[in-house]
Amino acid sequence: MSLTDPNQPLTTSTGTSLTDAARDHLWGHFTRHSVYEPVEAGGKGAEVPVIVRGSGHHIWDAAGNRYIDGLSGLFTVQVGHGRTELAQAAAKQAEQLAFFPLWSYAHPAAIELAERLAGYTPADLNRVFFTSGGGEAVEAAWKLAKQYFKLTGKPEKTKVISRSIAYHGTPHGALSITGIPDIKEVFEPLVPGAFKVPNTCFYRAPEELADDEYAFGQWAANQIAELIEAEGPDTVAALFLEPVQNSGGCFPPPPGYFQRVREICDQYDVLLVSDETICAFGRIGSMFACNDFDYVPDIITCAKGLSSGYSPIGAMIASERLFEPFRHGTTAFAHGYTFGGHPVSAAVALANLDLMEAEGLNQRVKELGPSFKAHLETLLDIPIVGDVRGAGYFYGIELVKDKATRETFNEEESEKLLRGFLSKALYEAGLYCRADDRGDPVIQLAPPLTIGEEEFAEITAILRKVLTEAAELL
């Protein structure tokens, strides 16, 4: 631990402490605010963690405590914190053109970034529709799929398929595609027409497939074909899949899975959407993870690492086939966002991609990813560590009650383990990461792409200490 800048103000401009002002005015995302309410008001009296500075793979809180950023903020800060090159790119663009929309107009930063992205994508995914983030990109992809099939004489193709426990965003359409019941039910009724198939968690494979990862992958892919047949091939428009599924704890695709999925989509004329909001821009290795797993989607959705989080931006990237009907007559894609392709965000994204290429971060992940996993796999001797899985710089550690039977924790036990102990203990030990129970309990790691062997060892040592304590408590 070390102190942050002593000149950093710990109060707001009105003199209120940052923690008090956060408690009284800031509505946190996915946040249980009762934790921060005063004890006398029925809360737990905790202080809102306030992060004031970042540098490299470290962040500092308002009290001066230093932490390893084991989650890149939120799977986002690929090049690390405090990169002055990106701040300077933002300032330079803001001075020249701070804002202009892409509604029938264009500006140089968006044009150049669109061309740059088209150079990274496989095949002819050349058409870039900018958004403000990943959920908006997913929303745009579903709308495009619907309109495309209406324009090409198949108006009943409106349904979409995604995987169990998968997270695809919070706008109403994206939330319908999301496969996590607990975060959906309070917002129902949602957009109809979204259906779910099994995910690719091999650790939880059916017993008859538990020893054959390829067979499991083929089974999982064939579940998609069966659902398309059940719903009617003439009604299904698109399939949304992450290269490595985030929610549930980093499920990589089994060998041959995406190749079979591509065959199924071609057979039934269903658009394959590769949701790379997390997996793109080096998180798995390549700029787009579909290239790492050797498949060509019809649409890619992305965000997060595109700018390393220094300015909000996302994109939906479509094939020339999908753009073709929009070349003619009065047809337009009647969809857009005020800040989609914002000039400052686009300039920052270009500078971010420049940094990634100059520093060889994609190749770094490809070379060091297996070592990161090997470090984490040393934790498998801890009684509650059941599985370590993922790819690149993106891993999940599944926690179990019984390693022999793979029995998971019940809701009460999971609450006690994750929120009652692990989240706080890991943070206090100097590691910011995610302890998540959207599915079976997992710890997730997605550090900046700049770290290496020394940091792998440091992260693993913290995890060993805290997970050993957790096992003893249980």
C-alpha positions in Angstrom: 0.0 0.0 0.0 1.2 3.6 -0.6 -0.3 7.0 -0.3 -1.9 8.8 -3.2 -1.4 12.5 -4.1 -1.6 14.4 -0.8 -3.1 17.4 -2.8 -6.0 15.3 -4.0 -9.2 16.9 -2.5 -11.2 14.5 -0.2 -14.2 16.8 -0.2 -16.6 18.1 -2.8 -16.5 21.8 -3.8 -19.1 22.5 -1.0 -16.9 20.9 1.6 -18.8 17.6 1.9 -16.7 14.5 2.3 -16.7 12.5 -0.9 -18.0 9.4 0.8 -20.9 11.3 2.4 -21.8 13.0 -0.9 -21.7 9.7 -2.7 -24.0 8.1 -0.2 -26.5 11.0 -0.3 -26.5 11.9 -4.0 -24.9 9.3 -6.3 -27.0 6.4 -7.5 -24.6 3.5 -8.1 -25.1 1.0 -10.9 -26.1 -2.5 -9.8 -25.5 -1.3 -6.2 -27.1 -2.3 -2.9 -27.4 1.1 -1.3 -28.5 -0.3 2.1 -24.8 -1.3 2.7 -24.0 2.5 2.8 -27.0 3.7 4.8 -26.3 4.7 8.4 -26.8 2.0 11.0 -29.4 4.1 12.8 -31.4 4.2 9.5 -31.3 0.4 9.2 -28.2 0.2 7.0 -24.8 -1.3 7.5 -22.9 2.0 7.8 -20.2 1.2 5.3 -18.5 3.9 3.3 -18.8 4.0 -0.5 -15.3 3.1 -1.9 -14.1 6.2 -3.7 -11.3 5.7 -6.3 -9.4 8.8 -7.0 -6.4 7.9 -9.2 -5.0 5.3 -11.5 -1.6 4.6 -12.8 -0.6 1.5 -14.9 -2.3 -1.5 -13.3 -2.8 0.2 -9.9 -5.7 2.3 -8.5 -5.8 4.4 -5.3 -8.8 5.2 -3.1 -9.5 8.4 -1.2 -7.7 7.1 1.9 -4.5 6.6 -0.1 -4.7 2.8 -0.3 -3.3 1.2 -3.4 -4.9 -1.8 -5.2 -4.1 -3.9 -8.2 -6.8 -3.3 -10.8 -7.5 -7.0 -11.5 -10.6 -6.2 -13.6 -9.4 -3.3 -15.8 -12.1 -1.2 -14.2 -14.8 -3.3 -15.8 -13.0 -5.4 -18.5 -12.0 -2.1 -20.1 -8.7 -0.4 -19.4 -6.5 -2.5 -21.8 -3.5 -0.1 -21.9 -3.6 0.7 -18.2 -4.4 3.8 -16.2 -2.8 7.3 -16.5 -1.8 7.2 -20.2 -1.2 10.8 -21.0 -1.2 10.0 -24.7 -4.9 9.4 -24.5 -5.7 12.5 -22.4 -3.7 14.6 -24.9 -5.6 13.0 -27.9 -8.9 14.0 -26.2 -7.8 17.5 -25.5 -6.5 18.1 -29.0 -9.8 16.8 -30.6 -11.9 18.8 -28.2 -10.1 22.0 -29.3 -10.6 21.2 -32.9 -14.2 19.7 -33.0 -15.7 18.9 -29.6 -19.0 17.5 -31.0 -20.8 16.7 -34.1 -23.4 13.9 -34.8 -23.2 11.2 -37.5 -26.8 11.8 -38.5 -26.2 12.2 -42.3 -22.9 14.0 -41.6 -19.5 12.7 -40.8 -16.3 13.9 -39.1 -12.6 12.8 -39.7 -12.2 11.0 -36.4 -15.2 8.7 -37.0 -14.2 8.2 -40.6 -10.7 7.2 -39.7 -11.8 4.9 -36.8 -14.3 3.2 -39.0 -11.7 2.4 -41.6 -9.3 1.3 -38.9 -11.8 -1.2 -37.4 -12.7 -2.5 -40.8 -9.1 -3.4 -41.2 -9.1 -5.6 -38.1 -12.3 -7.5 -38.9 -12.5 -10.8 -40.7 -14.0 -11.1 -44.2 -16.2 -8.2 -45.3 -17.4 -6.8 -42.0 -16.7 -3.3 -43.3 -19.7 -1.2 -42.1 -19.2 0.4 -38.7 -22.2 1.9 -36.8 -21.0 3.8 -33.7 -22.8 3.7 -30.4 -22.0 4.9 -26.9 -21.4 1.5 -25.4 -21.8 -2.3 -25.7 -25.5 -2.6 -24.7 -26.4 0.0 -27.3 -24.4 -1.9 -29.9 -26.3 -5.1 -29.1 -29.6 -3.2 -29.3 -28.6 -1.9 -32.7 -27.7 -5.3 -33.9 -31.1 -6.8 -33.1 -32.8 -3.8 -34.8 -30.6 -4.2 -37.9 -31.4 -7.9 -38.1 -35.1 -7.2 -38.0 -35.0 -4.5 -40.6 -32.6 -6.5 -42.9 -35.0 -9.4 -43.1 -38.0 -7.1 -43.7 -36.1 -5.5 -46.6 -35.1 -8.9 -48.1 -38.6 -10.5 -48.0 -38.5 -12.4 -44.8 -40.5 -10.1 -42.4 -41.3 -12.9 -39.9 -37.6 -13.4 -39.0 -37.6 -11.4 -35.8 -36.6 -13.8 -33.0 -33.2 -14.0 -31.4 -31.3 -16.7 -29.5 -28.6 -16.4 -26.9 -27.1 -18.5 -24.1 -28.1 -19.2 -20.5 -26.6 -16.8 -17.9 -25.1 -14.7 -20.7 -25.1 -10.9 -20.2 -25.6 -8.7 -23.2 -26.6 -5.3 -21.7 -29.4 -3.5 -20.0 -31.5 -1.6 -22.7 -34.8 -3.4 -23.0 -33.9 -5.3 -26.2 -30.4 -6.2 -24.9 -31.9 -7.2 -21.6 -34.3 -9.6 -23.3 -31.2 -11.2 -25.0 -29.5 -11.4 -21.6 -29.9 -14.8 -20.0 -29.8 -13.9 -16.3 -33.3 -14.2 -14.8 -32.6 -12.3 -11.6 -31.8 -9.0 -13.3 -34.6 -9.3 -15.8 -37.8 -10.1 -13.8 -38.2 -6.6 -12.2 -38.3 -5.0 -15.6 -40.8 -7.4 -17.2 -42.5 -7.5 -19.6 -39.5 -7.3 -21.8 -39.2 -7.4 -25.6 -40.7 -10.7 -26.7 -39.0 -13.1 -29.0 -35.7 -13.9 -27.2 -34.9 -17.5 -26.5 -32.1 -19.3 -24.6 -29.8 -22.3 -25.2 -27.2 -24.0 -23.0 -23.9 -22.2 -22.5 -20.4 -23.8 -22.9 -19.4 -24.3 -19.3 -17.6 -27.7 -19.7 -17.2 -27.9 -15.9 -21.0 -28.3 -15.7 -21.4 -30.5 -18.8 -24.0 -33.3 -18.8 -22.5 -36.4 -17.2 -22.4 -38.4 -20.5 -20.3 -35.6 -22.1 -18.1 -34.7 -19.1 -15.0 -36.5 -20.6 -15.2 -35.2 -24.2 -15.0 -31.5 -24.7 -15.4 -31.7 -28.5 -18.6 -33.8 -28.1 -19.9 -31.4 -25.5 -19.3 -28.5 -27.9 -21.1 -30.2 -30.7 -24.0 -31.0 -28.4 -24.2 -27.4 -27.2 -24.1 -26.1 -30.8 -26.8 -28.6 -31.9 -29.1 -27.3 -29.2 -29.2 -24.1 -31.2 -30.3 -26.0 -34.3 -33.0 -27.8 -32.3 -34.3 -24.5 -30.9 -34.4 -22.9 -34.4 -36.4 -25.9 -35.6 -38.8 -25.7 -32.7 -39.4 -22.0 -33.1 -39.5 -22.2 -36.9 -36.5 -21.3 -39.1 -38.6 -18.6 -40.8 -39.0 -16.7 -37.5 -35.4 -16.6 -36.2 -33.3 -13.6 -37.2 -30.1 -13.7 -35.1 -27.9 -15.6 -32.7 -26.0 -13.6 -30.1 -22.8 -15.2 -28.6 -19.7 -14.0 -26.8 -16.5 -15.6 -27.9 -15.8 -16.3 -24.2 -19.0 -15.9 -22.2 -18.5 -13.5 -19.3 -21.4 -14.0 -16.9 -21.2 -17.3 -15.1 -17.4 -17.1 -15.1 -15.5 -17.0 -18.4 -16.8 -20.0 -20.5 -14.4 -20.5 -23.4 -15.8 -22.3 -26.6 -15.0 -26.0 -26.9 -13.0 -27.0 -29.9 -15.2 -27.0 -33.1 -18.1 -25.2 -31.4 -18.1 -22.0 -33.4 -17.4 -23.9 -36.6 -20.6 -25.9 -36.0 -22.5 -22.8 -35.0 -21.5 -21.1 -38.3 -22.8 -24.1 -40.2 -26.1 -23.9 -38.4 -26.5 -20.2 -39.0 -25.8 -20.7 -42.7 -28.2 -23.6 -42.9 -31.1 -21.6 -41.4 -30.2 -18.1 -42.7 -29.7 -16.8 -39.1 -27.3 -14.0 -38.5 -24.4 -14.8 -36.2 -23.6 -11.8 -33.9 -20.3 -12.0 -32.1 -20.8 -9.9 -29.0 -17.2 -8.8 -28.2 -18.0 -6.0 -25.8 -15.5 -7.6 -23.4 -13.5 -10.0 -25.6 -12.3 -7.5 -28.4 -9.2 -5.4 -28.4 -6.7 -7.8 -27.0 -8.6 -9.3 -24.1 -8.3 -12.7 -25.7 -5.4 -11.8 -28.0 -6.4 -10.4 -31.3 -8.2 -7.2 -31.9 -11.4 -9.3 -32.5 -11.7 -12.6 -30.6 -13.6 -14.2 -33.5 -10.2 -14.3 -35.2 -8.7 -16.1 -32.2 -11.4 -18.8 -32.5 -11.4 -18.9 -36.3 -15.0 -18.0 -37.1 -16.6 -15.3 -39.2 -19.7 -13.6 -37.8 -22.2 -11.5 -39.7 -22.1 -8.7 -37.0 -19.6 -7.8 -34.3 -20.6 -5.7 -31.3 -17.9 -4.1 -29.3 -17.1 -1.3 -26.8 -15.0 -1.1 -23.6 -11.4 -1.8 -24.7 -11.9 0.2 -27.9 -10.9 3.3 -26.0 -9.6 1.6 -22.9 -12.4 3.4 -21.2 -10.8 6.8 -21.5 -14.0 8.0 -23.3 -17.2 6.2 -24.0 -17.6 4.5 -27.4 -19.0 1.3 -28.9 -19.7 0.0 -32.3 -21.8 -2.5 -34.3 -19.9 -3.7 -37.3 -21.8 -5.4 -40.1 -21.0 -7.3 -43.3 -21.5 -5.9 -46.7 -24.4 -8.3 -47.2 -26.3 -6.6 -44.4 -25.5 -3.1 -45.7 -26.5 -3.9 -49.3 -30.3 -3.1 -49.0 -29.4 0.3 -47.5 -27.5 1.4 -50.6 -30.7 1.9 -52.6 -33.7 4.2 -52.9 -35.0 5.9 -49.7 -34.1 3.1 -47.3 -32.4 4.2 -44.1 -31.5 2.5 -40.8 -33.8 4.6 -38.6 -31.6 4.3 -35.5 -29.0 6.4 -33.9 -27.4 7.9 -30.8 -26.5 11.5 -30.0 -23.1 10.5 -28.8 -22.4 7.6 -31.1 -19.0 8.1 -32.7 -18.4 11.2 -30.6 -15.3 13.1 -32.1 -13.4 13.1 -28.8 -14.2 9.4 -28.1 -13.2 8.4 -31.7 -9.9 10.3 -31.4 -9.2 8.6 -28.1 -10.0 5.2 -29.6 -7.5 5.8 -32.4 -4.8 6.8 -30.0 -5.6 3.8 -27.9 -5.3 1.5 -30.9 -2.0 3.2 -31.7 -0.7 2.4 -28.2 -1.8 -1.2 -28.4 0.0 -1.7 -31.7 3.1 0.2 -30.7 3.5 -1.8 -27.5 2.6 -5.1 -29.0 -0.2 -5.8 -26.5 -2.1 -8.2 -28.7 1.0 -10.4 -29.1 1.8 -10.0 -25.4 -1.6 -11.5 -24.4 -1.1 -14.4 -26.9 2.3 -15.2 -25.5 1.6 -14.6 -21.7 -2.0 -15.7 -21.4 -1.2 -19.4 -20.9 1.3 -18.4 -18.1 -1.4 -16.3 -16.4 -3.7 -19.3 -16.5 -1.0 -21.6 -15.1 -0.4 -19.3 -12.2 -4.1 -19.3 -11.4 -4.3 -23.1 -11.7 -2.0 -23.5 -8.8 -5.0 -22.4 -6.7 -6.7 -25.7 -7.5 -5.3 -27.3 -4.4 -7.5 -25.0 -2.2 -10.6 -27.0 -1.1 -13.2 -24.5 -2.5 -11.5 -23.9 -5.8 -13.3 -26.1 -8.3 -12.3 -24.8 -11.8 -10.1 -22.2 -13.5 -11.1 -21.3 -17.0 -11.0 -18.6 -19.7 -8.5 -17.4 -22.3 -6.0 -14.6 -22.9 -6.2 -12.1 -19.9 -9.7 -13.1 -19.0 -10.3 -15.9 -16.4 -12.9 -17.2 -14.0 -12.3 -19.2 -10.8 -15.4 -21.2 -9.8 -15.9 -21.9 -6.1 -17.6 -25.1 -4.9 -18.7 -26.6 -1.6 -17.5 -30.1 -2.6 -14.8 -30.6 -5.2 -15.5 -34.3 -5.6 -19.2 -33.9 -6.5 -18.8 -30.3 -7.8 -21.7 -29.3 -5.5 -22.2 -25.6 -5.5 -23.2 -23.2 -2.7 -26.8 -22.5 -2.0 -28.1 -18.9 -2.2 -27.5 -18.2 1.5 -24.0 -19.7 1.5 -23.1 -17.8 -1.7 -24.3 -14.6 -0.1 -22.1 -15.2 3.0 -19.1 -16.3 0.9 -19.1 -13.7 -1.8 -20.6 -10.6 -0.3 -20.1 -11.4 3.3 -16.4 -12.2 3.0 -14.6 -12.5 -0.3 -15.4 -9.1 -1.9 -14.3 -7.2 1.1 -11.3 -9.4 2.0 -9.9 -9.3 -1.6 -10.2 -5.6 -1.7 -8.6 -5.1 1.7 -5.8 -7.4 0.6 -5.1 -5.1 -2.3 -6.9 -6.7 -5.2 -9.8 -5.2 -7.0 -11.6 -7.9 -9.0 -15.1 -9.4 -9.2 -16.8 -11.9 -6.9 -19.9 -12.9 -8.8 -22.9 -15.2 -8.3 -24.8 -14.7 -11.5 -24.7 -18.5 -12.0 -22.4 -20.5 -9.8 -20.1 -18.5 -7.5 -16.9 -17.3 -9.3 -14.1 -14.8 -9.0 -13.3 -13.0 -12.3 -10.0 -11.5 -13.4 -9.4 -9.3 -16.4 -6.3 -7.1 -15.7 -4.8 -4.5 -18.0 -2.9 -6.1 -20.9 0.3 -4.4 -19.8 0.9 -6.8 -16.8 3.2 -9.8 -16.8 4.8 -12.6 -14.8 5.5 -10.5 -11.7 1.9 -9.3 -11.5 0.5 -12.8 -12.2 2.4 -14.0 -9.2 1.3 -11.1 -7.0 -2.4 -11.6 -7.9 -2.2 -15.3 -7.4 -0.6 -14.8 -3.9 -3.4 -12.5 -2.8 -6.0 -15.0 -4.1 -4.3 -17.9 -2.3 -4.3 -16.1 1.0 -7.9 -14.9 0.9 -9.4 -18.1 -0.6 -7.5 -20.2 2.0 -9.1 -18.0 4.7 -12.5 -18.4 3.1 -12.2 -22.2 3.0 -11.3 -22.3 6.7 -14.3 -20.1 7.5 -16.6 -22.4 5.8 
